[in-house]
């Protein structure tokens, strides 16, 4: 792990990529140990890598197949709340946007990745503006169980090894990221809502968000990382 982290920092001078096991990660999330995840990783490794990032919020058949290893994690993190469990895979090396949710988000990753993280408390109001210089970069080795706290700004992680891409299980409170079926309010923060339980800010260089009319709220550099 240390060798990979050293190489990533050499490729990306000035970004100060640190391990999720560093104390500085505690502001953003928790690393969970002691869970059996071998069958979860086997499931992920069945899937081929895709060049574009694909996110499927809920895969009921995966949960049924892997219930014996998924349920202990979900019960420990969410204490009985209803959750959805899906998958994210593909390749990515750019920031582009940030989002946050109410409630924790859990990653179980089969591949090494770099997470670009911030805190919703640093969004400036009025305006809903976040400066990307506040982002912190965290390297997570494959085989980690990572809980991001509610309010942690994040988006698609960066794959570390191009050949492997990203491949991870993602869980959230049930209904998160599904289409809006309610009337969005008129409070200023409400303009960031793009889906159920999802507040979103995009960088001006992220064309898909501009086409959707989503909030352009990230100023500063749209980080592009070099990977292995």
Phi, psi and omega in degrees: 000317182297323179296317180295317179299319178297316180297319180297319179290328175293323179286334185233066183298137178095346183273341177053064176284126180238165180285151174295347178274358175286146181301333182294342179288340186298337176291336188254331184186193186224140171262127181258133180241161173094358178267143174280125182226014184299320179288330176295317180291323176299319178299313180298321184288353174286338190268141178281153179283143179245145181291325176267152178284127178245132177233122177245111190291332185212125179234087185303323182293328176294317181295320178296318182292325189246022187303326185293332178259334179283317187299318178300324179291313182297318181292324180290319183280316189255355175051047173092355177292151178287131183231165171244147182229120182226205186215148173230134178208162180136201179231141178202143175218021184227149180294292178067314186199170174219149175217165174212165184223163164279132180092160184285158173237132182248133174246135169237105193254133176274342184236153174299146179207162174244126177260134176258110192235149174216191181232137181296338180293344180267001173290131184267131177239148357289162176115328182066054186246136178230128180270126186294347178295344180277350182294143175243146186251125183233126178270130178237119178290153176303147182091014179267151170245109191242128174252118171270131181290154173304138182090356177283123178284133182200171170202205181301130177290171178257130176289143180274316182249117187304318183299324183275328184066201175260147175199107185209152170275140182230127175237147180211168173303141187303132179099346182299137178074006175274162186302147178292128176234030180220166178277119179289136185285183185255007176292153186299321180297335183296339181290348177274349185285124177240349179198175178300130176057031181225116174253136197222137173231135180246156170276151182299339180276357183268092188299319179304322179292322179295321179294326179280347183079021180282163188293125175266103188228001180261123175253166181091198187286137171268089192302134172238118185261145172271138185235175185273000000 
